[in-house]
Amino acid sequence: METADVPTPQTFTSSRRSVSLLRLLILLVGTAVASTGLAADTAPNLLVILADDLGIGDVGAYRQADIQTPAIDRLAAEGMLFTNMRANCTVCSPSRAALLTGCYADRVGVPGVIRTDADNSWGFLDPSVPTLAARLKQAGYHTAIVGKWHLGLTSPNTPTERGFDHFHGFLGDMMDSYTTHLRHGNNYMRLGTEEITPEGHATDLFTDWAIASIEEQAADTSRPFFLYLAYNAPHFPIEPPQDWLDRVQQRLPELDEKRARNVAFVEHLDHGVGRVLAALEASGVADNTLVVFTSDNGGSLPHAQNNDPWRGGKQDHYDGGLRVPFLVRWPGVVQPGSESDRIGLSFDIVPTFLTLAGVERPADLDAVSLLPALRGEPASDEQRLLYFTRREGGLRYGGKSYEAVIAGGWKLMQNDPFSPLELYDLTNDPLEQHNLADTRKDVVRDLSAALRRQIQAGGQVPWQRP
């Protein structure tokens, strides 16, 4: 059978020590952008708003249904909505590691979730890898993180040791309650390195702290700022404020309790996003701030979150676990109300931001700049391989990893380490209903070879603390 429609493994040979032709072209584009002055005196402020477990079907701009997200939808109306973006992983820590480095998560030591209990922790962020914050700080940006960190609880992997000038948030993974803010009895709330005990709902606290950071940095006109606002919501436990739940139940009395709670939780989050956008305007910096809104992975189906129309959810390598809302507003550059079907990953933020800051593109990045898409330029015809991996414990996973790759319109994947490989033709079967692994063995063979090369590259990096 002919295999001309399947890229060869050599097409996707990946090494952090090599620079592909595509990367060289991106570097040249970045150099040209910097020379125009975009990244000099007029460097934009950069704001990433990251939700936690927000399914693409729980954002009104993607699916008009029972949920109302006017603030997030406003970003779509005033900017660009990406319809074909995926998170770098189907769970928290690896997605965040990739988002803050521009490298596949296993290349920086985070193939799985970092947890309080070392016996059930599956990653250690490589201290030698510069983060996006560290690179932007060196380029003259003030760098701040508000909210969830989840990339280490102790030195050397705390936010202020990894490039952030300012940290006001939560070191850990999930909160046992959004009002007590504890995890297994531990307090991981910090201001810088100081333990704090704030009162209030975590979503409101993070919103307040982000607004304070914006106001402070807007008053300092000597340098641009990078703010990474990482909410815990709507990660379980699903705990909306009671008044938000009451409003949803009055509006939609037919919803069951579980779904109503999640709708209220997301709408409360959206309200926080709206407050942050209003703070940009009130501080006079909205017109010179590039805003990205996205999620670390798909929604959790057992918690009544919605990933429609995609199959599966959080923890899955089906697209319900990977497809995420991705919206970008950049006044004066991004066409309001525009859409992009560019195929990409969340960590593509990194080379995009570095170029705008005038930073030469590091050769070891796996990410690809979004700038051509943001400017409305035609997509490149060059093939790109997307790689996903997750390592996890427990009986279902056994401490092993499971992977997926997407290339040339095909997806090869496992959903746990012990299941057979599955193959989907995403062009003709985007909802992943027909497993073709037994009938297209040629595609399985070629993509398996490409996948092995990715696994080998990740295997060079330790993922347990030395």
C-alpha positions in Angstrom: 0.0 0.0 0.0 1.3 3.5 -0.8 2.4 5.5 2.1 3.1 8.8 0.4 0.5 10.5 2.6 2.4 9.6 5.8 5.5 11.6 6.6 8.6 9.5 7.1 10.3 9.2 10.6 13.2 11.2 9.3 10.9 14.1 8.7 10.4 14.3 12.4 13.8 13.6 13.9 13.9 15.7 17.0 16.9 16.7 19.0 17.4 19.7 21.4 20.8 20.0 19.8 19.7 20.6 16.3 17.9 23.4 14.5 15.6 22.4 11.7 15.1 24.5 8.5 11.7 25.6 9.9 13.3 26.8 13.1 15.9 28.7 11.1 13.1 30.4 9.1 11.3 31.3 12.3 14.6 32.7 13.7 15.0 34.9 10.6 11.4 36.1 11.0 12.1 36.9 14.6 15.2 38.9 13.7 13.3 40.8 11.1 10.5 41.6 13.6 13.0 42.8 16.2 14.8 45.0 13.6 11.5 46.8 12.9 11.4 48.1 16.5 8.4 45.9 17.6 10.6 44.4 20.4 12.5 47.5 21.3 10.9 50.7 22.6 7.4 49.4 21.8 7.6 45.9 23.3 4.1 44.9 24.4 3.2 43.8 27.8 2.5 40.1 27.9 -0.3 38.4 29.8 -1.1 34.7 29.9 -4.3 33.6 31.7 -4.3 29.9 32.2 -7.4 28.1 33.4 -7.1 24.6 35.1 -9.1 21.8 33.5 -11.3 24.1 31.4 -12.9 22.1 28.6 -13.3 23.7 25.2 -17.0 23.0 25.4 -17.3 25.2 28.5 -16.4 28.4 26.7 -19.2 30.2 24.9 -17.1 31.3 22.0 -16.7 27.6 21.1 -20.0 26.1 22.1 -23.2 28.1 22.7 -25.1 26.1 25.3 -25.8 26.2 29.0 -22.7 28.2 30.0 -22.1 32.0 29.8 -18.5 33.3 29.5 -18.8 36.9 28.3 -15.3 38.0 29.3 -13.5 35.1 27.6 -15.8 35.5 24.6 -14.8 39.1 24.5 -11.3 38.1 23.8 -12.6 36.2 20.7 -14.6 39.2 19.6 -11.6 41.6 20.0 -8.9 39.2 18.9 -8.3 35.7 17.4 -9.9 32.4 18.3 -7.8 29.4 17.5 -9.8 26.3 16.5 -7.0 23.7 16.3 -4.8 24.2 19.4 -4.0 21.5 21.9 -2.4 21.6 25.3 1.0 20.0 25.6 -0.3 17.3 28.0 -3.5 16.0 29.3 -2.7 16.8 32.9 -1.3 19.8 34.9 2.5 19.8 35.6 3.7 18.7 32.1 1.6 21.2 30.4 2.9 24.0 32.6 6.5 22.9 32.2 6.1 23.0 28.5 4.3 26.3 28.5 7.1 27.9 30.6 10.0 26.5 28.6 8.9 26.0 25.0 10.2 22.4 25.2 8.4 19.2 25.3 7.8 18.4 29.0 9.9 15.3 29.2 12.8 17.2 27.7 12.8 19.4 30.9 12.2 16.6 33.4 8.4 16.8 33.9 6.7 13.8 32.1 4.1 13.6 34.9 2.4 15.3 37.8 4.6 16.8 40.6 2.9 16.1 43.9 3.3 16.7 47.6 4.0 13.0 48.2 7.4 12.2 46.7 6.4 8.5 46.3 3.7 9.6 43.9 5.5 12.4 42.1 6.6 12.0 38.5 8.6 15.0 37.6 11.5 17.3 38.5 11.9 20.5 36.5 15.4 20.7 35.2 17.1 23.6 37.0 19.4 24.2 34.1 16.6 25.0 31.6 15.8 28.7 31.4 12.1 29.5 31.8 10.2 32.0 29.6 10.1 34.3 32.7 13.9 34.1 33.1 14.5 34.9 29.4 12.0 37.8 29.5 13.5 39.1 32.7 16.9 39.2 31.1 15.4 41.1 28.2 14.2 43.8 30.5 10.7 42.6 31.5 9.2 42.6 34.9 8.0 39.1 35.5 5.2 38.0 37.8 3.2 34.9 38.5 -0.1 35.0 40.3 -1.9 31.7 41.1 -1.0 28.1 40.7 2.7 27.1 40.2 2.7 23.3 40.4 6.3 22.9 39.2 8.0 22.3 42.5 7.5 22.9 46.2 11.1 23.5 47.3 14.4 25.0 46.1 15.6 25.2 43.4 12.2 25.0 41.8 10.2 27.8 43.3 8.9 30.7 41.1 11.3 33.4 42.3 14.2 31.0 41.7 13.0 30.2 38.2 12.8 33.7 36.7 9.9 35.4 38.3 10.4 38.8 40.1 7.1 38.4 41.9 5.1 35.4 43.1 1.7 35.7 44.8 -0.1 32.3 44.8 -0.1 28.6 45.4 2.9 26.3 45.1 1.1 23.0 45.0 -1.1 21.0 42.7 -4.8 21.2 43.8 -6.5 22.8 46.8 -8.6 20.5 49.0 -10.9 23.5 49.3 -11.0 26.9 47.5 -11.7 28.6 50.8 -9.2 26.9 53.2 -6.5 26.7 50.4 -4.8 23.7 52.1 -3.5 20.6 50.4 -3.1 17.5 52.6 -3.0 19.8 55.6 -0.2 21.8 54.1 -0.3 25.6 53.4 1.3 26.3 50.0 0.1 29.9 49.7 3.0 32.3 49.3 3.9 35.9 48.7 7.4 35.6 47.3 8.9 33.0 49.7 6.8 34.0 52.7 3.9 31.7 53.8 0.6 33.5 53.9 -2.9 32.7 55.1 -5.3 34.8 53.0 -9.1 34.6 53.4 -11.5 34.3 50.6 -12.3 32.2 47.5 -9.0 31.3 45.7 -10.4 32.6 42.3 -11.2 36.0 43.8 -7.8 36.1 45.6 -5.9 35.4 42.4 -8.0 38.0 40.5 -7.3 40.6 43.2 -3.6 39.9 43.2 -3.3 40.0 39.4 -5.1 43.3 39.3 -2.7 44.7 42.0 0.3 43.5 39.9 -1.1 45.1 36.7 -1.7 48.4 38.5 1.8 48.4 40.0 3.5 47.6 36.7 1.4 50.0 34.7 2.6 52.8 36.9 6.2 51.9 36.1 6.7 53.0 32.5 10.4 52.1 32.4 9.8 48.5 31.3 7.1 46.2 30.0 5.7 43.4 32.1 5.0 39.7 31.7 2.2 38.4 34.0 1.4 34.7 34.2 -2.1 34.4 35.8 -2.7 30.7 36.5 -6.1 30.0 38.1 -6.8 26.8 40.0 -10.4 26.9 38.7 -12.3 25.0 37.4 -10.2 22.1 38.8 -12.1 20.0 41.2 -13.3 20.2 44.0 -16.0 22.1 42.2 -16.7 24.9 44.6 -18.5 27.9 43.2 -19.5 30.7 45.6 -23.1 30.0 46.7 -24.5 33.2 45.1 -23.1 32.1 41.7 -24.6 28.7 42.1 -28.0 30.2 43.0 -28.0 32.4 39.9 -27.3 29.4 37.6 -29.9 27.2 39.2 -32.5 30.0 38.9 -31.6 30.5 35.2 -31.3 26.8 34.4 -33.5 24.9 36.9 -33.4 21.8 34.7 -29.6 21.2 35.2 -28.6 18.5 37.5 -26.6 19.6 40.6 -23.2 18.4 39.4 -23.5 20.3 36.0 -25.0 23.4 37.7 -22.1 23.6 40.1 -19.5 23.4 37.2 -21.4 26.0 35.2 -21.4 28.4 38.2 -17.7 27.6 38.8 -16.7 28.5 35.3 -18.9 31.6 35.2 -17.3 32.8 38.4 -13.9 32.3 36.8 -15.0 34.2 33.7 -16.1 37.1 36.0 -12.5 37.2 37.3 -11.1 37.3 33.8 -13.4 40.2 33.1 -12.1 42.1 36.1 -8.5 41.6 35.0 -9.3 42.9 31.5 -11.0 45.9 33.0 -7.9 46.5 35.1 -5.8 46.6 31.9 -8.1 49.3 30.6 -8.3 51.3 33.8 -4.5 51.3 34.1 -4.2 52.5 30.5 -2.2 49.5 29.2 -4.8 47.5 27.4 -3.8 48.8 24.0 -0.2 47.7 24.5 -0.8 44.3 26.1 -1.0 41.0 24.3 -3.4 38.7 26.1 -3.5 34.9 25.7 -6.2 32.8 27.4 -6.0 29.0 27.4 -6.3 25.9 29.6 -3.7 23.4 30.7 -5.8 20.4 29.5 -9.3 19.3 28.7 -12.1 19.1 31.2 -12.8 16.3 33.7 -15.8 14.3 32.6 -16.5 12.8 36.0 -16.9 16.4 37.2 -19.5 17.3 34.6 -17.1 19.4 32.5 -17.6 19.7 28.8 -15.2 19.0 25.9 -17.7 18.9 23.1 -17.5 17.9 20.3 -14.3 16.0 21.1 -14.0 12.5 22.4 -12.8 11.9 26.0 -11.5 14.3 28.6 -8.7 15.0 31.1 -6.1 12.2 31.3 -7.1 11.0 27.8 -5.0 11.3 24.6 -8.3 11.6 22.7 -8.8 15.1 21.7 -11.2 15.9 24.6 -8.2 15.7 26.8 -6.0 17.8 24.6 -8.1 20.3 22.7 -8.2 23.6 24.7 -9.7 27.1 24.2 -7.0 29.4 22.9 -7.7 33.0 22.3 -5.3 35.9 21.7 -6.1 39.7 21.8 -3.4 42.1 20.6 -4.8 45.5 19.7 -3.5 46.9 16.5 -2.0 43.6 15.2 -4.6 40.8 15.6 -7.7 41.4 13.5 -10.8 41.5 15.8 -13.2 38.6 15.4 -10.6 36.6 13.4 -10.1 32.8 13.6 -7.1 30.6 12.9 -7.1 26.9 12.2 -3.4 26.7 12.7 -2.4 23.3 14.2 -0.3 24.0 17.3 0.4 23.5 21.0 0.2 25.8 24.0 3.9 26.1 24.3 4.1 28.0 21.0 3.5 31.0 23.2 7.2 30.9 24.2 8.9 31.7 20.9 6.2 34.2 20.1 6.8 36.1 23.3 10.6 35.9 23.0 10.6 37.4 19.5 8.4 40.3 20.7 10.9 40.9 23.5 13.8 41.0 21.0 15.3 37.7 22.2 17.0 35.6 19.6 15.1 32.3 19.3 16.9 29.6 21.4 17.9 26.6 19.2 16.7 24.0 21.7 13.0 25.0 21.6 10.5 22.5 20.3 7.8 25.2 20.0 7.0 27.2 16.9 6.1 30.9 16.9 2.5 32.0 16.5 3.4 35.4 15.0 2.5 34.5 11.4 -0.9 33.4 12.5 -1.5 36.5 14.6 -0.6 38.6 11.6 -3.0 36.7 9.4 -0.3 35.3 7.2 -0.9 32.0 5.4 0.1 28.9 7.3 3.3 27.0 6.3 2.9 23.9 4.2 5.7 22.2 6.1 4.7 19.2 8.2 4.9 19.3 11.9 4.8 16.5 14.4 3.0 17.1 17.7 4.1 14.9 20.6 2.4 14.1 23.9 3.5 12.0 26.8 2.4 11.4 30.4 3.8 9.3 33.2 1.7 8.3 36.1 1.4 5.9 39.1 -1.3 3.8 40.6 -2.5 0.4 39.3 -3.9 1.9 36.1 -0.5 3.3 35.0 2.1 1.6 37.1 4.6 4.4 37.0 4.9 4.0 33.2 4.3 6.5 30.4 1.9 6.5 27.5 2.2 8.7 24.4 0.6 10.1 21.3 1.8 11.7 18.1 0.0 13.7 15.5 1.4 14.1 12.0 0.1 14.4 8.5 -3.5 14.3 9.6 -3.0 11.0 11.6 -2.9 10.4 15.3 -1.2 7.4 16.9 -1.9 7.0 20.6 -2.3 5.0 23.7 -4.7 6.0 26.5 -2.7 4.1 29.2 0.6 2.1 29.1 -1.1 -1.3 28.9 -3.5 -0.8 26.0 -2.7 -1.4 22.3 -1.8 1.5 20.0 -4.8 3.2 18.3 -4.7 5.1 15.0 -7.1 7.7 13.8 -7.4 9.6 10.5 -8.2 13.1 11.9 -8.9 14.5 8.5 -11.8 12.2 7.8 -12.6 11.1 11.4 -11.9 14.1 13.6 -14.1 12.7 16.4 -11.8 9.6 16.6 -14.5 7.0 16.2 -12.8 4.5 13.9 -9.5 2.9 15.0 -7.5 2.1 11.9 -4.5 0.5 13.6 -5.3 -3.0 12.1 -5.9 -1.7 8.6 -3.2 1.0 8.2 -0.2 -0.8 9.5 2.0 1.2 7.2 1.0 4.4 9.0 1.4 2.7 12.4 4.9 1.6 11.4 6.0 5.0 10.3 4.5 7.0 13.2 5.8 4.4 15.7 9.3 5.0 14.4 8.8 8.8 14.8 7.4 8.3 18.3 10.4 6.2 19.4 12.7 9.0 18.5 10.7 11.4 20.7 10.8 8.9 23.5 14.6 8.6 23.2 15.0 12.3 23.3 12.9 12.5 26.5 14.8 9.6 28.0 18.0 11.7 28.2 16.5 13.9 30.9 16.1 12.8 34.6 12.6 13.2 36.0 13.3 12.4 39.6 15.0 14.8 42.0 18.8 14.0 42.1 
